Amino acid sequence: DVKVTQSSRYLVKRTGEKVFLECVQDMDHENMFWYRQDPGLGLRLIYFSYDVKMKEKGDIPEGYSVSREKKERFSLILESASTNQTSMYLCASMMGQGIYGYTFGSGTRLTVV
Amino acid sequence: GEDVEQSLFLSVREGDSSVINCTYTDSSSTYLYWYKQEPGAGLQLLTYIFSNMDMKQDQRLTVLLNKKDKHLSLRIADTQTGDSAIYFCAENTGNTDKLIFGTGTRLQVFP
């Protein structure tokens, strides 16, 4: 089975901190994605990547950046955390043709205080 | 528009059938998906349907696709308390490798 592993289930950070959320997949998928999930708003795409060192902005990239130095790892960076970035963050990966859709990690619930 | 629409809530009695509906956006979508999210967890793929099919059955799950109306539904037979979760539909428009998700339907099953 494909596994997508997010390094932390729960994180509490202070306003202004730089925050790193890590995601690793083990099936050589080309595509990786970061979403945030908020009640009533569904899933919103922050950034995605089609290949190593490639990145594309999603619908809500402001306040975030990403890094993909290796194919299996896609990191989401909050440059200066703010309270409105308190959310559930979901990482996903997908094979190029997308027949089987995304495989998601179990999520990181981030609280910024 | 770009929105994939779902109703927010559905409440059913244990043992009854549940039907979760979704209206998607792109008539050229090649694959459509249903995901389940249990409390505090990520999304898990339940099933998918290719756009040249109009029905797919997998044990208690039946997916119906009406391409003309761009309507997708998920029927869960003999709904159990373990089916309580949020259900998301998603489409792959084929233009990119991104999926577009609905807002999710929270299914509550009561005894």
Interface residues (C-beta under 8 A of the other chain):
Chain A: V4 Q6 E30 N31 F33 G40 L41 G42 L43 L45 F48 Y50 L90 A92 M94 G96 Q97 G98 I99 Y100 G101 Y102 T103 F104 G105 S106 G107 R109
Chain B: L8 Y31 Y33 Y35 G40 A41 G42 L43 Q44 L45 Y48 F88 A90 N92 D97 K98 L99 F101 G102 T103 G104
